[in-house]
Amino acid sequence: MKPARISKQIRAPKSWHLLANGAWARELIQARLDEWCPRIFGYHFLKLGGLSCELLSHHCNVPHHIQLDTQSPYRNLTAELDALPFIEKSIDACLLVNQLEYSADPHRLLREIDRVLIDDGYLLIAGFNPISLYGLTSLLPWKRKNYPWCGRRFSPYRVKDWLGVLNYEVIHHESFAVLPATRHEVCWAWAENMLVDYLSSVGCMYFIVARKRTSPLKPIKPGWLLRRRIATARVNVRSAGRRAASLTKLYRQK
């Protein structure tokens, strides 16, 4: 397995129209995002990368949306993805679409997201699956310099392993689009419905929803230590004996 960190910088696409079949991929990911947005609550929703900035999130219950990138015309904040200008635990949810493939250090990118995400915050990740017909197209020499094949390829199972190291719980994982897009949408939809139940693991794209789980740093004392010990009252045997003798003497005199 190749290391995740490299020294070469790969420029990420700033818009969906730069990708082959970009409109088709955007529509499928948008459908998954619309399904999960109503389940997310909080105050700040962060979208990282140009592709994430173009996705709509109107159905989300989070009022403040931050669209961060360095090139996208849809951004409202300009910054590097691996150096986020936020304090720790200030973001409630984060959307990351096709950015791990173009990051020189995806581990650092995930750690930076983990730093700004609150406890039990949501992390939504979407990308292209290399173990698919779409991913195998990258082996063609004339495709390697074009988006999205010019980026690196990480399987969803490897991404889930990285999330597990950061103590994230994957609550949803879906691989979809078994067949690449074609001009005949009706035939594609019919074939997709027939194959998705059997070949979903080799879908062209994946969508992962994970939650940040943090263990408390302060240990909780066991219950048996919190119970008070039952202490017996101390009795002076001598004084008790003298008092009993005096009472007996008085009783006899009467």
Secondary structure as UniProt FT lines:
FT   HELIX           16..18
FT   TURN            20..21
FT   HELIX           22..36
FT   HELIX           37..39
FT   STRAND          44..48
FT   HELIX           50..54
FT   TURN            58..59
FT   STRAND          64..69
FT   TURN            73..74
FT   STRAND          77..78
FT   TURN            81..82
FT   TURN            88..89
FT   STRAND          91..97
FT   HELIX           100..102
FT   HELIX           106..116
FT   STRAND          117..128
FT   HELIX           133..136
FT   HELIX           137..139
FT   HELIX           141..143
FT   TURN            144..145
FT   TURN            147..150
FT   HELIX           156..165
FT   TURN            166..167
FT   STRAND          168..176
FT   HELIX           185..195
FT   TURN            196..198
FT   HELIX           200..202
FT   STRAND          205..212
FT   HELIX           223..226
FT   HELIX           237..253
//
